[in-house]
Amino acid sequence: MSTLTGLPVAAAGGSFLLEDRRPEEVFTPEDFTEEHRQIAATAAKFAKEEIMPATDAVEAKEPGAVRGLLEKAGELGFLASDIPEEYGGLGMDKTSSAVIADYLSVLGSFSTAFGAHVGIGTLPIVWFGTAEQKEKYLPKLATAEWVAAYALSEATSGSDAMNVRTKAVLSADGQHYILNGEKMWITNCGIADLYTVFAKIDGEKFSAFLVERTFSGVTVGAEEHKLGIRGSSTCPLVLSDCKVPAGNLLGEVGKGHHIAFNVLNVGRFKLGVACVGGARSALGEMIRYAKERTAFGKAIAEFGLIQRKISTSAAKLYASESMAYRTIGMIDAALSALTESESKESKNIQKKIEEYAVECSVLKVYASEAMSYVADELVATMGGYGYVEDYPAERVYRDARINRIFEGTNEINRLIVTGWLMKRALKGQLPLLPAIKKLMDEVMQPPSFDEGDGTGDALAHEAEILAAVRKMALFAAGVASQKYMAGLEEQQEIMADLADAIAQVFALESAILRARKMAGRAGAKAAANMTGLIAEEALSVTNEAAKRVLAACGEGDELRTQLAILRRLGKSMPADTVALSRAVAKECIALGRYAL
């Protein structure tokens, strides 16, 4: 079992919007233990030698292709990281689990199958299963002797997860539940042996069941023909008078939402990490092609606009990666605070992870959209070659789109980010409202002409932008809260814009802290330059989001005053992004890969 050295601070979830952190308080990839590095190297080798050579077989859905890879991954322990040792697992820290997901994510179809199996397929049993359920199923899942799937969605209940129509009725003798219904878009459905199925007992009590493929009344529908991730199995699951032993009820009657939502928090985090790995792989392809392809007598990697594609992709990857490992560092630090007896209670683990629900949602949205950006720029870099199936770019492009739908759409996750923070604020669990009030009082004062603290910090400009972005986000939140109060949650467009501003705070602060932590080490200059690019984007995105919020909340003189305040808060001398872009791109090109 690997453990983190120099554990970061388990800061309160969402506190990044209100508090400054020091570099030593956050975890970054540069803090990996030797064991983490060995895991990353082993996973990267497996991806190169096993996953990528099997691409054609996987994409063609050749029988046994995905399952065979899962079994090989199981032999190396990649499926067992989150399973306790007493049930055939490795009981690793969450960072190790994240590293595995990151470095295996080079092929969307396999990454999807792998993620569904080890995450939403296995974790419900790890966290909510009885001792008997764990003993029966977890050792098989740890080796891919059995493959797992998670059956929540239905034709009429995707984002509205609680609206399932699948019904469960306890038999007269109390020995079985009889399930009837149809689940849709179930990943791994065609190859799975075990399904976590959500149904309403007596049509009312939302609950979960462990359903084996061989149970009577289980029918797997035809494979869906998908835009992307074509090599992964996606089918409907039909339950017709399916007899499920009463002992296969997972968790408590009527408490299925605890299972669904807690597992999805981790699912969102893992998907964000997978997008980091996918973006790193796609960026590598972009750089390789740009160095090899010539036009007008030189490699296209020498052209400024190609360099901009490389540098912007690298910067978005850097921010996503920094957020991902910062988040998992906080989760591991929180879990390490549990006593040995407390750590044996799954509810304690769930509570610690749930603390970072907003960070998981921010990462999921930001990283999935970064992955889509990199995929699009890969196609653009390769031009006509990028648009045909003989080259990987078109597959990467198709595969990337699902990440913004999986584990709750990005629209839903944006609502979660703002809603979660507001609910915590109203409960007094996060001092958001006092911070907003303090800022609202501050902005009514005459403007300050302070030129900075004069410390000479190499990232002082980026830090000033972070302070501005944080204030702009809080100011917009304050205006919206005053306008709509409890009715804010009904204003989805405003909620989403606030979420975008909030996400920029987390992204930029994570980038700055990591760059500062790397000072004097290899890659420090690249990290600082990428942070500069992220800062300019954060300021622009937040400014536009905040303006939309203000325009939706006011008019006339009131709006003019608020916009003037916003301009004051966001006032900044622009950085030379052309120079930053060229510097980042040239380092990536020289290395032939992502700079870190």
C-alpha positions as CSV (number, residue, x, y, z in Angstrom):
1,M,0.0,0.0,0.0
2,S,1.5,3.3,-1.1
3,T,1.2,6.4,1.1
4,L,1.8,10.1,0.4
5,T,4.8,11.7,1.9
6,G,4.4,15.3,3.1
7,L,0.6,15.0,3.0
8,P,-1.1,18.1,1.8
9,V,-3.7,20.0,3.7
10,A,-7.2,18.5,3.6
11,A,-8.8,21.9,3.0
12,A,-12.6,22.3,3.3
13,G,-14.3,21.5,0.0
14,G,-14.9,24.6,-2.0
15,S,-12.6,26.8,0.2
16,F,-10.4,27.6,-2.8
17,L,-13.0,30.3,-3.6
18,L,-12.3,32.0,-0.3
19,E,-8.9,31.2,0.9
20,D,-5.3,31.3,-0.4
21,R,-3.2,28.2,-0.1
22,R,0.6,27.8,0.0
23,P,2.5,25.6,-2.4
24,E,3.5,23.1,0.3
25,E,-0.2,22.6,1.2
26,V,-1.1,21.0,-2.2
27,F,-0.2,17.8,-3.8
28,T,1.2,17.7,-7.4
29,P,2.5,15.1,-9.8
30,E,6.0,16.2,-8.8
31,D,5.2,14.9,-5.2
32,F,4.7,11.3,-6.4
33,T,6.4,8.7,-4.3
34,E,8.7,6.2,-5.9
35,E,5.9,3.7,-5.9
36,H,3.6,6.1,-7.7
37,R,6.2,6.6,-10.3
38,Q,6.6,2.9,-10.7
39,I,2.9,2.5,-11.1
40,A,2.8,5.2,-13.7
41,A,5.6,3.7,-15.6
42,T,4.0,0.2,-15.5
43,A,0.7,1.6,-16.7
44,A,2.3,3.6,-19.5
45,K,4.2,0.5,-20.6
46,F,0.9,-1.5,-20.6
47,A,-0.8,1.2,-22.6
48,K,2.0,1.2,-25.2
49,E,2.6,-2.5,-25.5
50,E,-0.9,-4.0,-24.9
51,I,-3.7,-1.4,-25.4
52,M,-2.5,0.5,-28.4
53,P,-1.6,-2.6,-30.5
54,A,-5.1,-4.0,-29.8
55,T,-6.8,-0.8,-31.1
56,D,-8.1,-2.3,-34.3
57,A,-9.4,-5.4,-32.5
58,V,-11.1,-3.3,-29.8
59,E,-12.7,-0.8,-32.2
60,A,-14.0,-3.7,-34.4
61,K,-15.5,-5.3,-31.2
62,E,-13.7,-8.5,-31.8
63,P,-15.0,-11.1,-29.2
64,G,-12.7,-11.1,-26.2
65,A,-10.7,-8.1,-27.2
66,V,-11.7,-5.7,-24.4
67,R,-12.2,-8.5,-21.9
68,G,-8.8,-9.9,-22.7
69,L,-7.2,-6.5,-22.0
70,L,-9.1,-6.2,-18.7
71,E,-7.8,-9.7,-17.7
72,K,-4.2,-8.6,-18.5
73,A,-4.8,-5.4,-16.5
74,G,-6.1,-7.6,-13.6
75,E,-2.9,-9.6,-13.6
76,L,-0.9,-6.4,-13.0
77,G,-3.2,-5.4,-10.2
78,F,-4.8,-2.4,-12.1
79,L,-8.3,-3.5,-11.3
80,A,-7.6,-4.1,-7.6
81,S,-6.4,-0.7,-6.4
82,D,-9.6,0.3,-4.7
83,I,-10.5,-3.1,-3.4
84,P,-9.6,-4.0,0.3
85,E,-6.8,-6.6,0.7
86,E,-9.1,-8.9,2.6
87,Y,-11.2,-9.3,-0.6
88,G,-8.4,-9.9,-3.0
89,G,-7.5,-6.3,-3.6
90,L,-4.5,-4.1,-3.0
91,G,-6.1,-1.4,-0.9
92,M,-4.0,1.4,-2.4
93,D,-4.2,5.1,-1.7
94,K,-6.5,7.0,-4.0
95,T,-3.5,8.7,-5.7
96,S,-2.3,5.3,-6.9
97,S,-5.8,4.6,-8.3
98,A,-5.8,8.0,-10.1
99,V,-2.3,7.3,-11.6
100,I,-3.5,4.0,-13.1
101,A,-6.6,5.6,-14.6
102,D,-4.4,8.5,-16.0
103,Y,-1.7,6.5,-17.7
104,L,-4.0,3.8,-19.1
105,S,-6.2,6.3,-20.8
106,V,-4.8,6.2,-24.3
107,L,-7.7,4.6,-26.1
108,G,-11.2,5.9,-25.4
109,S,-13.0,2.6,-25.8
110,F,-10.8,0.7,-23.4
111,S,-10.6,3.6,-21.0
112,T,-14.4,3.6,-20.9
113,A,-14.6,-0.1,-20.2
114,F,-11.9,0.0,-17.6
115,G,-13.3,3.0,-15.8
116,A,-16.8,1.6,-15.7
117,H,-15.5,-1.7,-14.2
118,V,-13.1,-0.4,-11.5
119,G,-15.2,2.7,-10.7
120,I,-19.0,2.7,-10.9
121,G,-19.0,-1.1,-11.3
122,T,-16.9,-2.1,-8.4
123,L,-17.1,0.7,-5.8
124,P,-20.8,0.3,-4.9
125,I,-19.9,-3.1,-3.5
126,V,-16.7,-1.9,-1.8
127,W,-18.6,0.8,-0.1
128,F,-22.1,-0.5,0.4
129,G,-21.9,-4.3,0.1
130,T,-22.4,-6.7,3.0
131,A,-19.5,-9.0,4.0
132,E,-21.1,-11.8,2.1
133,Q,-21.5,-9.7,-1.0
134,K,-17.9,-8.5,-0.9
135,E,-16.6,-12.1,-0.4
136,K,-18.6,-13.4,-3.3
137,Y,-18.0,-10.6,-5.9
138,L,-14.9,-8.5,-5.2
139,P,-12.2,-11.2,-5.7
140,K,-13.8,-12.0,-9.1
141,L,-13.9,-8.3,-10.0
142,A,-10.3,-7.8,-8.9
143,T,-9.1,-10.1,-11.7
144,A,-11.7,-9.5,-14.4
145,E,-12.9,-13.1,-13.9
146,W,-16.2,-11.2,-13.8
147,V,-16.8,-7.8,-15.4
148,A,-19.0,-5.2,-13.7
149,A,-21.5,-2.7,-15.0
150,Y,-23.7,0.1,-13.5
151,A,-27.3,0.3,-14.6
152,L,-28.9,3.6,-13.6
153,S,-30.0,5.4,-16.7
154,E,-33.3,4.8,-18.5
155,A,-34.9,6.2,-21.6
156,T,-36.8,8.8,-19.5
157,S,-34.2,9.2,-16.7
158,G,-30.7,10.2,-17.6
159,S,-29.8,13.3,-15.7
160,D,-33.0,13.0,-13.6
161,A,-31.6,9.8,-12.0
162,M,-34.3,9.5,-9.3
163,N,-37.1,9.2,-12.0
164,V,-36.4,5.6,-12.8
165,R,-39.4,3.4,-13.7
166,T,-37.8,0.0,-13.1
167,K,-39.8,-1.5,-10.3
168,A,-39.0,-4.1,-7.7
169,V,-41.5,-6.1,-5.6
170,L,-40.6,-8.5,-2.8
171,S,-42.0,-12.0,-3.3
172,A,-44.6,-13.3,-1.0
173,D,-42.1,-15.6,0.7
174,G,-39.6,-12.8,1.1
175,Q,-36.9,-14.7,-0.6
176,H,-36.6,-12.7,-3.9
177,Y,-37.2,-9.3,-5.4
178,I,-38.9,-9.4,-8.7
179,L,-37.5,-6.7,-11.0
180,N,-39.2,-5.3,-14.2
181,G,-37.9,-2.5,-16.4
182,E,-35.3,-1.5,-19.0
183,K,-32.0,0.3,-18.5
184,M,-30.4,2.2,-21.3
185,W,-26.8,3.1,-22.4
186,I,-25.2,0.7,-20.0
187,T,-21.4,0.6,-20.4
188,N,-19.9,-2.9,-20.4
189,C,-23.4,-4.3,-20.6
190,G,-22.6,-6.8,-23.4
191,I,-19.6,-8.3,-21.6
192,A,-20.6,-7.8,-17.9
193,D,-21.3,-10.6,-15.5
194,L,-22.7,-8.4,-12.7
195,Y,-24.8,-5.3,-12.8
196,T,-25.6,-2.8,-10.1
197,V,-29.2,-2.1,-10.9
198,F,-31.3,0.8,-9.5
199,A,-35.1,0.3,-9.1
200,K,-37.9,1.5,-6.9
201,I,-39.3,-1.0,-4.5
202,D,-43.1,-1.0,-4.8
203,G,-42.6,1.9,-7.3
204,E,-41.5,4.2,-4.5
205,K,-38.4,3.3,-2.6
206,F,-35.3,4.0,-4.7
207,S,-32.9,1.1,-4.1
208,A,-30.0,-0.8,-5.6
209,F,-29.6,-4.5,-6.4
210,L,-26.7,-6.8,-7.5
211,V,-28.0,-8.6,-10.5
212,E,-26.0,-11.5,-12.1
213,R,-26.2,-12.0,-15.8
214,T,-27.4,-15.6,-15.3
215,F,-30.4,-14.7,-13.2
216,S,-33.7,-15.6,-14.8
217,G,-35.4,-12.7,-16.6
218,V,-32.2,-10.9,-17.6
219,T,-31.8,-10.0,-21.3
220,V,-29.0,-8.0,-22.8
221,G,-30.1,-6.0,-25.8
222,A,-28.3,-5.3,-29.0
223,E,-25.1,-3.2,-29.1
224,E,-25.7,0.5,-29.7
225,H,-24.0,2.0,-32.8
226,K,-22.2,5.0,-31.3
227,L,-20.5,8.1,-32.5
228,G,-17.4,7.3,-30.6
229,I,-15.9,4.8,-28.1
230,R,-17.2,2.2,-30.6
231,G,-15.1,-0.6,-29.1
232,S,-16.7,-0.4,-25.7
233,S,-19.9,-2.3,-25.1
234,T,-23.1,-0.2,-24.7
235,C,-26.4,-2.0,-24.6
236,P,-29.9,-1.9,-23.0
237,L,-30.5,-4.2,-20.1
238,V,-34.0,-5.7,-20.0
239,L,-35.4,-7.1,-16.7
240,S,-38.6,-9.2,-17.1
241,D,-39.8,-10.7,-13.9
242,C,-36.1,-11.0,-13.0
243,K,-35.7,-12.9,-9.7
244,V,-33.0,-11.4,-7.5
245,P,-32.3,-13.0,-4.1
246,A,-33.3,-10.7,-1.2
247,G,-29.7,-11.0,-0.1
248,N,-28.6,-9.1,-3.2
249,L,-30.2,-5.9,-2.1
250,L,-27.3,-3.4,-2.0
251,G,-27.3,-1.1,1.0
252,E,-30.6,-0.2,2.6
253,V,-34.2,-0.1,1.2
254,G,-35.0,3.4,-0.1
255,K,-31.3,4.6,0.3
256,G,-30.2,3.9,-3.3
257,H,-29.6,7.6,-3.9
258,H,-26.7,7.5,-1.4
259,I,-25.1,4.8,-3.5
260,A,-25.8,6.5,-6.8
261,F,-24.5,10.0,-5.9
262,N,-21.5,9.0,-3.8
263,V,-20.2,6.7,-6.5
264,L,-20.8,9.3,-9.2
265,N,-18.6,11.8,-7.2
266,V,-15.6,9.4,-7.7
267,G,-16.8,8.6,-11.2
268,R,-16.5,12.3,-12.1
269,F,-13.1,12.6,-10.6
270,K,-11.9,9.4,-12.4
271,L,-13.3,10.6,-15.7
272,G,-11.4,13.9,-15.2
273,V,-8.2,12.0,-14.7
274,A,-8.9,9.8,-17.7
275,C,-9.3,13.0,-19.8
276,V,-5.9,14.2,-18.5
277,G,-4.4,10.9,-19.8
278,G,-6.3,11.1,-23.1
279,A,-5.3,14.7,-23.7
280,R,-1.6,13.9,-22.9
281,S,-1.7,11.1,-25.5
282,A,-3.5,13.3,-28.1
283,L,-1.0,16.2,-27.6
284,G,1.8,13.7,-28.2
285,E,0.3,12.8,-31.5
286,M,-0.1,16.5,-32.4
287,I,3.5,17.2,-31.7
288,R,4.8,14.2,-33.5
289,Y,2.8,15.0,-36.6
290,A,3.8,18.7,-36.5
291,K,7.5,17.8,-36.4
292,E,7.2,15.3,-39.3
293,R,4.9,17.2,-41.6
294,T,6.6,19.8,-43.8
295,A,5.0,22.7,-45.8
296,F,6.7,25.6,-47.6
297,G,10.1,24.0,-47.0
298,K,9.9,23.5,-43.2
299,A,8.2,21.5,-40.5
300,I,4.8,22.9,-39.6
301,A,5.9,22.8,-36.0
302,E,7.8,26.0,-36.8
303,F,4.7,27.9,-37.7
304,G,3.3,30.2,-35.0
305,L,-0.3,29.2,-35.4
306,I,0.6,25.5,-35.1
307,Q,2.7,26.4,-32.0
308,R,-0.4,28.1,-30.6
309,K,-2.4,24.9,-30.9
310,I,0.3,23.0,-29.1
311,S,0.8,25.5,-26.4
312,T,-2.9,26.1,-25.6
313,S,-3.4,22.4,-25.5
314,A,-0.5,21.9,-23.2
315,A,-1.7,24.7,-20.9
316,K,-5.2,23.3,-20.6
317,L,-3.7,19.9,-19.9
318,Y,-1.4,21.4,-17.3
319,A,-4.3,23.1,-15.5
320,S,-6.4,19.9,-15.6
321,E,-3.5,17.7,-14.3
322,S,-2.8,20.2,-11.5
323,M,-6.4,20.2,-10.4
324,A,-6.7,16.5,-10.6
325,Y,-3.8,15.7,-8.3
326,R,-4.5,18.6,-6.0
327,T,-8.0,17.1,-5.5
328,I,-6.8,13.6,-5.0
329,G,-4.2,14.9,-2.6
330,M,-6.8,16.5,-0.4
331,I,-8.9,13.3,-0.5
332,D,-6.0,11.1,0.5
333,A,-5.1,13.6,3.3
334,A,-8.7,13.6,4.6
335,L,-8.8,9.8,4.5
336,S,-5.5,9.5,6.4
337,A,-7.1,11.4,9.3
338,L,-9.4,8.5,9.9
339,T,-8.5,6.1,12.6
340,E,-8.0,2.4,11.7
341,S,-11.5,1.5,13.0
342,E,-13.1,4.5,11.3
343,S,-11.5,3.6,8.0
344,K,-13.2,0.2,8.1
345,E,-16.6,2.0,7.9
346,S,-17.4,2.8,4.3
347,K,-19.7,5.6,5.3
348,N,-16.7,7.5,6.8
349,I,-14.7,7.1,3.5
350,Q,-17.7,8.3,1.5
351,K,-18.1,11.3,3.7
352,K,-14.5,12.3,3.3
353,I,-14.7,12.0,-0.5
354,E,-18.1,13.7,-0.7
355,E,-16.4,16.8,0.9
356,Y,-14.8,17.4,-2.4
357,A,-17.9,17.0,-4.6
358,V,-17.5,20.5,-6.1
359,E,-13.8,20.0,-6.9
360,C,-14.7,16.7,-8.6
361,S,-17.4,18.4,-10.7
362,V,-15.1,21.3,-11.6
363,L,-12.4,18.8,-12.7
364,K,-14.9,16.7,-14.7
365,V,-16.2,19.8,-16.7
366,Y,-12.8,21.5,-17.2
367,A,-10.8,18.4,-18.1
368,S,-13.5,17.0,-20.5
369,E,-13.7,20.3,-22.3
370,A,-9.9,20.5,-22.4
371,M,-9.8,17.0,-23.9
372,S,-12.3,18.0,-26.6
373,Y,-10.2,21.1,-27.3
374,V,-7.0,19.1,-27.7
375,A,-8.8,16.5,-29.9
376,D,-10.2,19.3,-32.2
377,E,-6.8,20.9,-32.5
378,L,-5.2,17.5,-33.3
379,V,-7.6,17.2,-36.2
380,A,-6.8,20.8,-37.3
381,T,-3.1,20.2,-37.1
382,M,-3.3,17.0,-39.3
383,G,-5.7,18.7,-41.8
384,G,-7.1,16.2,-44.3
385,Y,-5.2,13.4,-42.6
386,G,-7.0,14.2,-39.4
387,Y,-10.4,13.7,-41.0
388,V,-9.9,10.1,-42.3
389,E,-10.1,6.9,-40.4
390,D,-6.6,5.7,-41.4
391,Y,-5.2,8.1,-38.8
392,P,-6.0,8.3,-35.1
393,A,-7.1,11.9,-34.9
394,E,-10.7,11.3,-36.2
395,R,-11.2,8.5,-33.6
396,V,-9.8,10.7,-30.8
397,Y,-12.2,13.5,-31.9
398,R,-15.2,11.2,-31.9
399,D,-14.3,9.5,-28.6
400,A,-13.8,12.8,-26.8
401,R,-17.4,14.0,-27.1
402,I,-18.8,11.4,-24.7
403,N,-16.8,12.8,-21.8
404,R,-19.0,15.8,-21.6
405,I,-22.1,13.5,-21.2
406,F,-20.7,10.7,-19.0
407,E,-21.1,10.9,-15.2
408,G,-23.6,13.7,-15.4
409,T,-23.6,16.0,-18.3
410,N,-21.4,19.1,-18.1
411,E,-24.6,21.1,-17.8
412,I,-25.7,19.2,-14.8
413,N,-22.2,19.4,-13.2
414,R,-22.2,23.2,-13.7
415,L,-25.5,23.4,-11.7
416,I,-23.9,21.1,-9.1
417,V,-20.9,23.4,-8.6
418,T,-22.9,26.5,-7.9
419,G,-25.7,24.8,-6.1
420,W,-23.4,22.8,-3.8
421,L,-21.5,26.0,-2.8
422,M,-24.7,28.0,-2.2
423,K,-26.2,25.2,-0.1
424,R,-23.1,24.9,2.0
425,A,-23.1,28.7,2.4
426,L,-26.7,28.8,3.6
427,K,-26.0,26.0,6.1
428,G,-23.1,27.9,7.5
429,Q,-20.6,25.2,6.4
430,L,-18.7,27.5,4.1
431,P,-18.3,31.3,4.9
432,L,-19.2,32.2,1.4
433,L,-21.9,34.8,2.3
434,P,-19.7,36.8,4.6
435,A,-17.0,36.8,1.9
436,I,-19.5,38.1,-0.6
437,K,-20.7,40.8,1.8
438,K,-17.1,41.9,2.6
439,L,-16.4,42.2,-1.1
440,M,-19.7,44.1,-1.8
441,D,-18.7,46.6,0.9
442,E,-15.2,46.8,-0.6
443,V,-16.3,47.5,-4.1
444,M,-18.3,50.6,-2.9
445,Q,-15.0,52.1,-1.7
446,P,-12.8,54.3,-3.9
447,P,-10.5,52.3,-6.2
448,S,-7.0,51.4,-5.0
449,F,-3.9,52.4,-7.0
450,D,-1.7,49.9,-5.3
451,E,0.8,48.5,-7.8
452,G,1.4,45.2,-6.0
453,D,3.4,44.0,-3.1
454,G,6.8,44.5,-4.7
455,T,8.1,41.0,-3.7
456,G,9.5,40.3,-7.2
457,D,7.6,37.0,-7.3
458,A,8.0,35.5,-10.9
459,L,4.3,34.7,-10.8
460,A,3.2,37.9,-9.2
461,H,1.2,39.0,-12.3
462,E,-0.6,35.6,-12.4
463,A,-1.3,35.9,-8.6
464,E,-2.9,39.4,-9.2
465,I,-5.1,37.9,-11.9
466,L,-6.1,35.1,-9.5
467,A,-7.1,37.7,-6.9
468,A,-9.1,39.5,-9.6
469,V,-10.8,36.4,-10.9
470,R,-11.8,35.4,-7.4
471,K,-13.3,38.8,-6.7
472,M,-15.1,38.9,-10.0
473,A,-16.6,35.5,-9.3
474,L,-17.7,36.5,-5.8
475,F,-19.0,39.8,-7.1
476,A,-21.2,38.1,-9.7
477,A,-22.4,35.6,-7.1
478,G,-23.3,38.4,-4.8
479,V,-25.3,40.3,-7.4
480,A,-27.1,37.2,-8.5
481,S,-27.8,36.2,-4.8
482,Q,-29.3,39.6,-4.1
483,K,-31.4,39.5,-7.2
484,Y,-32.8,36.0,-6.9
485,M,-32.1,34.8,-3.4
486,A,-33.5,31.3,-2.9
487,G,-34.8,31.3,-6.5
488,L,-31.3,31.4,-7.9
489,E,-31.3,27.6,-8.5
490,E,-34.1,28.1,-11.1
491,Q,-31.8,30.4,-13.1
492,Q,-29.8,27.8,-14.8
493,E,-27.9,30.1,-17.2
494,I,-26.7,32.2,-14.3
495,M,-25.8,29.2,-12.3
496,A,-23.7,27.9,-15.2
497,D,-21.9,31.2,-15.7
498,L,-21.1,31.4,-12.0
499,A,-19.8,27.8,-12.2
500,D,-17.5,28.7,-15.1
501,A,-16.1,31.6,-13.1
502,I,-15.6,29.4,-10.0
503,A,-13.9,26.8,-12.1
504,Q,-11.4,29.4,-13.4
505,V,-10.5,30.2,-9.8
506,F,-9.7,26.5,-9.0
507,A,-7.8,26.0,-12.3
508,L,-5.7,29.1,-12.0
509,E,-4.8,28.7,-8.3
510,S,-3.9,25.1,-8.9
511,A,-1.6,26.1,-11.8
512,I,0.1,28.8,-9.8
513,L,0.6,26.7,-6.7
514,R,2.1,23.9,-8.8
515,A,4.4,26.3,-10.7
516,R,5.6,27.8,-7.5
517,K,6.3,24.4,-6.0
518,M,8.4,23.5,-9.0
519,A,10.6,26.6,-8.7
520,G,14.2,25.6,-9.3
521,R,13.3,22.2,-10.6
522,A,13.2,20.6,-14.0
523,G,10.1,21.9,-15.9
524,A,9.7,25.0,-13.8
525,K,10.0,27.4,-16.7
526,A,7.4,25.5,-18.8
527,A,5.1,25.4,-15.8
528,A,5.4,29.1,-15.3
529,N,4.8,29.9,-19.0
530,M,1.7,27.6,-19.1
531,T,0.4,29.3,-15.9
532,G,0.7,32.6,-17.7
533,L,-1.4,31.3,-20.5
534,I,-4.0,29.9,-18.1
535,A,-4.1,33.2,-16.2
536,E,-5.0,35.2,-19.3
537,E,-7.7,32.7,-20.3
538,A,-9.1,32.7,-16.7
539,L,-9.4,36.5,-16.7
540,S,-11.2,36.5,-20.1
541,V,-13.6,33.6,-19.3
542,T,-14.5,35.0,-15.9
543,N,-15.0,38.5,-17.2
544,E,-17.4,37.3,-19.9
545,A,-19.3,35.0,-17.6
546,A,-19.6,37.8,-14.9
547,K,-20.9,40.3,-17.5
548,R,-23.6,37.9,-18.6
549,V,-24.6,37.4,-14.9
550,L,-24.7,41.1,-14.3
551,A,-26.7,41.8,-17.5
552,A,-29.3,39.2,-16.4
553,C,-29.6,40.7,-12.9
554,G,-29.8,44.5,-13.6
555,E,-30.4,47.3,-16.0
556,G,-29.9,51.0,-16.5
557,D,-27.7,52.9,-14.1
558,E,-27.5,50.0,-11.7
559,L,-26.1,47.8,-14.4
560,R,-23.7,50.5,-15.6
561,T,-22.4,50.9,-12.1
562,Q,-21.9,47.1,-11.7
563,L,-20.1,46.8,-15.0
564,A,-17.8,49.7,-14.0
565,I,-17.0,47.8,-10.8
566,L,-16.4,44.6,-12.8
567,R,-14.0,46.5,-15.0
568,R,-12.2,47.8,-12.0
569,L,-11.9,44.4,-10.5
570,G,-10.6,42.8,-13.7
571,K,-8.2,45.6,-14.6
572,S,-4.9,44.1,-15.7
573,M,-2.0,44.7,-18.1
574,P,-2.2,41.9,-20.6
575,A,0.7,39.5,-20.8
576,D,2.6,38.8,-24.1
577,T,0.7,35.5,-24.9
578,V,2.5,35.3,-28.2
579,A,5.8,35.0,-26.5
580,L,4.4,32.6,-23.8
581,S,2.8,30.4,-26.5
582,R,6.1,30.2,-28.5
583,A,8.1,29.3,-25.4
584,V,5.7,26.5,-24.3
585,A,5.4,25.1,-27.8
586,K,9.1,25.1,-28.4
587,E,9.8,23.2,-25.2
588,C,7.1,20.6,-26.1
589,I,8.5,20.3,-29.6
590,A,12.1,19.9,-28.4
591,L,10.9,17.1,-26.0
592,G,8.6,15.6,-28.5
593,R,5.8,15.5,-25.9
594,Y,4.0,17.4,-23.2
595,A,6.6,19.5,-21.4
596,L,6.1,17.9,-17.9
